[in-house]
């Protein structure tokens, strides 16, 4: 590879490295948000548990009545909300893990320059 192409690859590597630095800062800033999401998840789980406990204490007739149906629907909504929070947390964690692959990207770009 000639010197011009090598400089171009060096520039590409520098761009990837700069993005890696920005992503590292981004994910460091996102850590408190993950903690807040985890705390929110715990609060939602507690609210869902309270509804489940209330439903369990109801008589069979009450469970089938308007109030029981409403409590059951609330439990379903809590579960769906928890699924969405889990998906959001999974996405944040997956992005944080994928950031590490930028080192591999830099290494691969460097390999295109051939022996030094």
C-alpha positions in Angstrom: 0.0 0.0 0.0 1.4 3.4 -0.9 2.0 6.2 1.5 -1.2 8.1 0.5 -3.4 5.1 1.1 -1.6 4.4 4.4 -2.3 8.0 5.5 -5.9 7.6 4.5 -6.2 4.4 6.6 -4.5 6.1 9.5 -7.1 8.9 9.2 -9.9 6.3 9.3 -8.4 4.6 12.3 -8.2 8.0 14.0 -11.9 8.6 13.2 -12.9 5.3 14.7 -10.7 6.0 17.8 -12.4 9.4 18.2 -15.8 7.8 18.0 -14.8 5.2 20.5 -13.8 7.9 23.0 -17.2 9.6 22.5 -19.0 6.3 22.9 -17.1 5.6 26.1 -18.1 9.0 27.5 -21.7 8.4 26.3 -21.9 5.0 28.0 -20.3 6.4 31.2 -23.0 9.0 31.2 -25.7 6.4 30.5 -24.7 4.3 33.6 -26.8 6.5 36.0 -29.7 6.2 33.6 -29.4 2.4 33.7 -29.4 2.6 37.5 -32.5 4.8 37.4 -34.2 2.3 35.0 -33.3 -0.6 37.4 -34.8 1.4 40.3 -37.9 2.1 38.3 -38.2 -1.5 37.4 -38.0 -2.5 41.1 -40.8 0.0 41.9 -43.0 -1.3 39.1 -42.4 -4.9 40.2 -43.4 -3.9 43.8 -46.6 -2.3 42.5 -47.4 -5.4 40.4 -46.7 -7.6 43.4 -49.2 -5.6 45.5 -51.8 -6.0 42.8 -51.2 -9.7 42.6 -51.5 -9.9 46.4 -54.7 -8.0 46.3 -56.1 -10.3 43.6 -55.1 -13.4 45.6 -57.0 -12.1 48.7 -60.2 -11.7 46.7 -62.9 -14.3 46.7 -63.5 -16.2 43.5 -66.6 -14.2 42.9 -64.8 -10.9 43.4 -62.0 -12.0 41.1 -64.5 -12.5 38.3 -66.3 -9.2 39.1 -65.5 -5.8 37.8 -62.8 -5.1 40.4 -61.1 -8.4 39.9 -61.0 -7.9 36.2 -59.6 -4.4 36.6 -56.9 -5.7 39.0 -56.0 -8.5 36.5 -55.7 -6.0 33.7 -53.5 -3.8 35.8 -51.2 -6.8 36.5 -51.0 -7.4 32.7 -50.1 -3.8 32.1 -47.4 -3.9 34.8 -46.0 -7.0 33.1 -45.9 -5.3 29.7 -44.3 -2.2 31.2 -41.6 -4.5 32.8 -41.0 -6.2 29.4 -40.5 -2.8 27.8 -38.1 -1.7 30.6 -36.2 -5.0 30.2 -35.9 -4.5 26.4 -34.6 -1.0 27.0 -32.0 -2.2 29.6 -31.0 -5.0 27.2 -30.5 -2.5 24.4 -28.4 -0.3 26.6 -26.3 -3.2 27.8 -25.9 -4.6 24.3 -24.7 -1.2 22.9 -22.2 -0.9 25.7 -20.8 -4.4 24.9 -20.7 -3.6 21.2 -18.6 -0.6 21.8 -15.6 -2.8 22.5 -15.7 -4.1 19.0 -14.3 -0.8 17.8 -10.8 -1.9 18.9 -11.2 -4.8 16.5 -12.3 -2.4 13.7 -9.1 -0.4 14.2 -7.0 -3.5 14.2 -8.7 -4.6 10.9 -8.1 -1.3 9.3 -4.5 -1.3 10.4 -4.1 -4.7 8.8 -5.1 -3.3 5.4 -1.8 -1.3 5.4 0.2 -4.5 5.1 3.6 -5.0 6.7 5.2 -1.9 8.1 
